[in-house]
């Protein structure tokens, strides 16, 4: 399996991390995080970052790269990921890309679209409009100027609505017309991808709720409080837009009760998982081989592990 990286993708709470550790304990692998929140230092509990013990057992890369008050882009991640994968291959080991940030994986596998850089003034204006009218109203505006983008974006997904409207105001062109315009940017390695698709919907949603409750019990509120004391973090900071952190921050500011915070965070996580699954189900064939397995359940994990191992061994023989 010369010059080939392995990708293990799936929605949040689908069992990716556990399966990745099992794979890495059976094959000479190093894990490369495909997670836009795990790049931030100090954001450990809410991102389900691997523990120090796990990182001692299996090398992990692209974790704890920047402070939460700093910017970090998909383009920068692509550069860092390529460098990490090449270095792992040079050590005669297998890079295992693991995560659920589909923007990052798409940037790596298909290259980056030629989109305008973020404009602080335009974003501030959009945020002011959202504060006055609400994101659903701006989503309705987006539906008029870019129906294709609006169809893919939830009415309460402020971050993506903001970006789509920003692109329109900066270029006069719909975001959907610019996406997919990137020329294929050659990689110095191949990628063999696997995707986890949970089959038990109710069980999957229950795992999402249990996962967030475990984060709260592990000290998520205290983690967010400490971050706020250490850094100057506005509500618009990319790090604080991460699911869970946004809701806990609003709880600490007195905008939500503890019960409301929990409920909204679980709902937002389920919505995130739905978006991730939509992307994974529609991803082009060359992005990933689709394994419809529920690795998060006790029954599915051993099957998923064996299928991936068999596929990689077959690939190695080929």
Residue, then its C-alpha position, 0 to 999 in steps of 0.5 A: x500500500x505504497x504512498x497511500x493514506x487511509x481515511x476514516x470518515x463519519x458523523x459525530x458520535x459514529x464511532x470513528x475514534x474508537x475504530x481508528x484506535x483499534x485499527x492503529x493497534x493492529x497496523x503500523x498507523x499514525x492518526x491525522x485529525x480531520x477535525x476543525x475544532x481539535x486544532x484549538x488548544x484547550x478545547x479538549x472535552x467538547x471536541x472529544x480530543x484523544x486523551x494523553x494516554x491514547x496519544x501515547x499509544x498511537x501518534x496523533x497529528x494536527x491537534x492543538x495547533x493554534x490558540x482558540x483566539x486565532x484563525x485557522x483555515x481549510x487551506x492551512x489545514x490542507x497544507x499541514x495535512x499533506x506535510x503530515x501524511x508525507x512525513x508518516x509515509x517517509x517513516x514507512x507507516x500508514x497515515x490514517x485520516x480520521x474525522x468529520x469535518x467534511x470541508x477539510x476532507x474535501x479540500x484535501x481530496x478535491x482541492x480548494x475552490x477559488x473563493x474570496x477571503x473573509x471580509x470583516x466589514x461585510x461579516x459585521x454587517x451580516x451579523x448586525x442584520x442577523x441580530x435584528x432579523x434572525x438567521x431564518x430571514x437571512x436564509x430567505x434572502x439567500x434562497x432568493x440570490x442562491x437557491x442551490x446554496x440555500x437548499x443545502x443550508x439549514x435556516x439556523x446555520x448562521x455560519x454557513x448562511x453568513x459565508x454564502x451571503x458574504x460571497x454574494x456581496x463580495x463577488x456578485x456571484x452565487x456561492x454555489x456557482x463558485x464551488x466545485x471550480x477548483x482544478x484537481x490539485x494533485x496529491x503526492x499520495x493516494x487516499x483510500x477512504x471508508x465511511x461510517x453510516x449509522x443505521x439505527x437512527x434512534x440509537x444514534x440520536x441517543x448516543x449523541x445525547x449521552x455523549x454530550x451529557x458525558x462531556x458536561x460531567x467531565x467538566x465542559x462548562x468549566x473548560x469553556x469558563x477557563x477559555x473565556x478567562x484566558x482568551x478574548x473570545x467573541x461569539x464570532x470567534x470560529x472556535x466558539x462557533x463549535x457545537x457545544x461551546x456556543x451553547x455553553x458560552x451562552x449559558x455562562x453569559x446567562x442567556x440560557x438556563x442549564x436545561x436550555x443549554x443542554x437541549x440546544x447543544x444536543x439539537x445542534x449536534x444532531x443537526x450537525x450529524x445530519x449535515x455530515x451524513x448528507x454530505x457523506x451520502x452524496x460524496x463523489x465515489x472517488x472520495x470514499x468507499x461507502x461502508x454502511x455500518x454502525x460502528x458506534x454500536x456493540x454489534x457493528x464495531x467488530x464487523x466494521x473493524x474486520x471489513x476495513x482490515x480485510x479491505x486494507x490487506x487486499x489493497x496491500x496485496x494488490 
